Amino acid sequence: QMCIRDRYMGYSLQKPLNSMSNRLYIGKVGALTKNDIYKEVARYGNVLDFMMKDSFAFVEYSNELEARTAQIELDGKYVNGQRISAEFAKPKGTDDQLFQIHPRIYIGRLNNGMKKQDLLTLFSRCGEVVDCLIKDDFAFLEYAEPKAAQLAVQE
């Protein structure tokens, strides 16, 4: 049985500079290596902390200006043929608000034969799916509208 969670780490860029942190989420890294990503993020400032897992990474810069510069330069950049995303890491406690901006769902316990097209067919009946990432036995789907994601979780 698949397990679905309606709140995945979301991130928002709609903040004034003085309320942003110095921590970025780097997404959609695909098959890039830790070294590939680190080389890119280090170009924009003093990296205090760096952590990479599967298809995402977090980087902490020494100040907000470095983080903002990195976010602007890295978001949508192609690194070794892979288009990455860079967004400010979300503050804790704002999941509902961020879910409205990034309506993503987590789908767990996928069987080995599940393909991207199978998921799109199954979950598109709830609304327009704008992004799908499958990794091993789980996936993330992002919908165009929060209502579609909520409907998918309820069904």
C-alpha positions as CSV (number, residue, x, y, z in Angstrom):
1,Q,0.0,0.0,0.0
2,M,1.2,3.5,-0.8
3,C,1.6,6.0,2.0
4,I,0.8,9.6,1.2
5,R,1.8,12.7,3.2
6,D,0.5,16.1,2.3
7,R,3.3,18.3,3.6
8,Y,6.8,18.1,2.2
9,M,9.5,20.6,2.8
10,G,8.3,23.7,1.0
11,Y,10.3,26.9,0.4
12,S,9.4,30.4,-0.3
13,L,11.2,33.3,-2.1
14,Q,8.6,35.9,-1.3
15,K,10.4,37.6,1.7
16,P,12.3,40.8,2.0
17,L,16.1,40.4,2.4
18,N,16.1,41.3,6.0
19,S,13.8,38.4,6.9
20,M,15.6,35.8,4.9
21,S,18.0,33.4,6.4
22,N,21.4,32.4,5.2
23,R,20.3,28.8,4.5
24,L,19.3,27.6,1.1
25,Y,17.6,24.5,-0.2
26,I,19.1,23.2,-3.5
27,G,16.7,20.9,-5.3
28,K,16.4,18.8,-8.4
29,V,20.1,17.8,-8.2
30,G,19.4,14.5,-9.9
31,A,22.6,12.5,-10.5
32,L,24.9,15.3,-9.6
33,T,27.6,14.5,-7.0
34,K,28.1,16.2,-3.7
35,N,31.3,17.6,-5.2
36,D,29.5,19.0,-8.2
37,I,27.0,20.9,-6.0
38,Y,29.5,22.0,-3.5
39,K,31.7,23.6,-6.2
40,E,28.7,25.5,-7.4
41,V,27.5,26.8,-4.1
42,A,31.0,27.7,-2.9
43,R,31.3,30.2,-5.8
44,Y,28.9,32.6,-4.1
45,G,30.2,33.0,-0.6
46,N,31.7,31.4,2.6
47,V,29.9,28.1,3.1
48,L,29.5,27.4,6.8
49,D,27.6,24.1,6.4
50,F,26.7,21.8,3.5
51,M,24.5,18.7,3.6
52,M,23.4,16.6,0.6
53,K,20.9,13.8,0.5
54,D,19.5,11.9,-2.5
55,S,18.1,14.7,-4.8
56,F,18.5,17.8,-2.6
57,A,21.0,19.7,-0.5
58,F,21.1,22.4,2.1
59,V,23.8,25.0,2.2
60,E,24.4,27.7,4.9
61,Y,26.3,30.8,4.1
62,S,28.0,33.2,6.5
63,N,25.4,35.9,5.8
64,E,22.1,36.7,4.1
65,L,23.7,38.7,1.2
66,E,25.8,35.7,0.1
67,A,22.8,33.4,0.4
68,R,20.6,35.9,-1.6
69,T,23.3,36.1,-4.3
70,A,23.6,32.4,-4.5
71,Q,19.8,31.9,-4.7
72,I,19.5,34.3,-7.6
73,E,22.4,32.9,-9.5
74,L,21.8,29.2,-8.8
75,D,18.0,28.9,-9.3
76,G,17.4,27.4,-12.7
77,K,21.1,27.0,-13.4
78,Y,22.2,24.0,-15.4
79,V,25.0,22.1,-13.7
80,N,26.5,19.3,-15.9
81,G,23.3,19.2,-17.8
82,Q,21.0,19.1,-14.8
83,R,18.7,22.1,-14.1
84,I,18.8,22.8,-10.3
85,S,16.6,24.9,-8.1
86,A,17.7,27.2,-5.3
87,E,15.3,28.5,-2.7
88,F,15.6,29.8,0.8
89,A,15.0,27.0,3.3
90,K,11.6,27.4,4.9
91,P,11.4,28.5,8.5
92,K,9.8,25.9,10.8
93,G,6.1,26.2,11.7
94,T,4.8,27.5,8.4
95,D,3.9,24.3,6.6
96,D,0.2,25.4,5.8
97,Q,1.3,28.6,4.2
98,L,4.1,27.0,2.2
99,F,1.8,24.2,1.1
100,Q,-0.3,26.9,-0.6
101,I,2.8,28.0,-2.6
102,H,4.2,24.5,-3.3
103,P,1.4,22.0,-3.2
104,R,3.5,18.8,-3.0
105,I,2.7,15.4,-1.8
106,Y,4.9,12.5,-0.7
107,I,4.0,9.0,-2.0
108,G,5.8,6.2,-0.2
109,R,6.0,2.4,-0.4
110,L,5.9,2.3,-4.2
111,N,6.3,-1.1,-5.8
112,N,9.3,-1.8,-8.0
113,G,7.3,-1.8,-11.2
114,M,5.8,1.7,-10.6
115,K,6.8,4.1,-13.4
116,K,6.5,7.9,-13.7
117,Q,3.7,7.6,-16.3
118,D,1.8,5.2,-14.0
119,L,1.9,7.8,-11.2
120,L,1.0,10.7,-13.5
121,T,-2.0,8.7,-14.8
122,L,-3.2,7.8,-11.3
123,F,-2.7,11.2,-9.7
124,S,-3.6,13.5,-12.6
125,R,-7.3,12.7,-12.0
126,C,-7.1,15.0,-9.0
127,G,-5.6,17.9,-10.9
128,E,-2.7,19.1,-13.0
129,V,0.6,17.6,-11.9
130,V,3.5,20.0,-12.7
131,D,6.4,18.0,-11.4
132,C,7.1,14.3,-10.5
133,L,10.2,12.9,-8.9
134,I,10.5,9.2,-8.3
135,K,13.4,7.8,-6.2
136,D,13.6,4.2,-5.2
137,D,10.4,3.3,-3.4
138,F,9.0,6.9,-3.0
139,A,8.0,9.9,-5.0
140,F,7.1,13.5,-4.8
141,L,4.3,15.1,-6.9
142,E,3.7,18.8,-7.2
143,Y,0.3,20.0,-8.3
144,A,-0.5,23.3,-9.9
145,E,-3.2,24.0,-7.3
146,P,-3.3,23.2,-3.5
147,K,-6.9,21.9,-3.8
148,A,-5.7,19.2,-6.2
149,A,-3.0,18.1,-3.8
150,Q,-5.5,18.0,-0.9
151,L,-7.9,15.9,-3.0
152,A,-5.1,13.5,-3.9
153,V,-4.3,13.0,-0.2
154,Q,-8.0,12.5,0.8
155,E,-8.5,9.8,-1.9
